[in-house]
């Protein structure tokens, strides 16, 4: 019989960490956050995807399924590595503390990354060979990605499907010439990725020293404007001109009356199956180098996916199409053995999705904010839980608990009070207590809920392409009182 080890953790993305340069990074504030987690008795730090974000800053819409977000590279760590000087990073620029401005941050850090890369390649040290090994080991994605980003700069940041035809369709001779002409930029992009992975792996190692595991997140789909779609069109449902035949989304649900039209290209599962799912296996392996636990976003899309004809303005006119999730995971487990995967099984969940999840013993997710809808039965109330699940107060897609409670109906509030009595001004801590006290093996709360923050601090609003993903933590909020209260609740409920 499986032994269940009770544990808890906090959801906070890297971008939301405090810091001097406009966005959270892998620097000292990340190390201090790990210290906070350890002091508060938390065993898991859940983050969002670490990918190189594109339009709208969504970590679920990235330029690569493998590359990291350069903005997470910490400038002060580059100074410690003697790749920059203190004067290089001392320029007086004012950044907002509570949210980040992507363009402003990028304009500040990218020239400094360029200088650090130049200094890195001038100094022939043991790191030079480590860089060469990194490039060889990661070449299966790094070569295409670095060329892709270099070409995006060449084409004024246009998406690849708006490039000149020879580049869009990857004419061999044209690309060979481009590789020669863009050598410096390509090498720079590879160096940035080396900095990213080097700093992240050091941070992950520190988390392990403190008894904290990292739960990462893998988007089911990749962006249309990505190195993967450009370099590997055969794995997507494209026509001969590399245009999508249909795109991804979800039907109308809790979050949207017209569904969500994500626009991501859909996978050509027949082709992927014929290769033994090689691209997917490479992707999962790469993610498990970054993380200890892996949450698969929109897990239900591996059982059946919502296919919307390309050109539709909403997701309403889609259809469910079966996906070979069983064959994928059977192949994956033969290749890698048992792996700690979490299934994001929210939304329209049918028997086939539950069968796929349970066949491989993947825990699903329970959201307490969904539990107190007095108008319908649901499986989110704690008395319905089995041990093998993860309970959340809310996720990055939910309003904060304080904001959610403020807009709940009188009926739902009455139901909540009949289920567990509490003071409304303390609702965030009481929902955390309810999660921590449940039978669920793992309990997680977004940092905003630990701090009792309102709607203006929410991370995302599904269906809104811009204006979100910008929230940042103010370090002054991490008081000893917050630490002790979280620690006490964690100890009471043996997490």
Secondary structure as UniProt FT lines:
FT   STRAND          7..11
FT   HELIX           14..16
FT   HELIX           28..39
FT   TURN            40..41
FT   STRAND          44..46
FT   HELIX           55..57
FT   TURN            59..60
FT   HELIX           70..72
FT   HELIX           75..80
FT   TURN            81..82
FT   HELIX           87..89
FT   HELIX           102..122
FT   HELIX           126..137
FT   HELIX           139..154
FT   TURN            155..157
FT   HELIX           160..162
FT   HELIX           165..168
FT   TURN            169..170
FT   HELIX           172..181
FT   HELIX           183..209
FT   TURN            210..211
FT   STRAND          213..218
FT   HELIX           227..231
FT   HELIX           233..235
FT   TURN            240..241
FT   STRAND          246..250
FT   TURN            257..258
FT   STRAND          260..265
FT   HELIX           269..274
FT   TURN            275..276
FT   HELIX           278..290
FT   STRAND          293..296
FT   TURN            297..298
FT   HELIX           299..302
FT   STRAND          304..309
FT   TURN            310..311
FT   TURN            316..317
FT   STRAND          318..322
FT   HELIX           325..336
FT   STRAND          341..343
FT   HELIX           351..359
FT   TURN            360..361
FT   STRAND          363..367
FT   HELIX           368..370
FT   TURN            371..372
FT   TURN            374..375
FT   HELIX           382..384
FT   STRAND          389..392
FT   TURN            396..397
FT   HELIX           401..407
FT   HELIX           410..419
FT   HELIX           424..426
FT   HELIX           427..437
FT   STRAND          442..446
FT   HELIX           447..450
FT   TURN            451..452
FT   HELIX           455..457
FT   TURN            462..463
FT   HELIX           475..477
FT   HELIX           480..492
FT   TURN            493..494
//
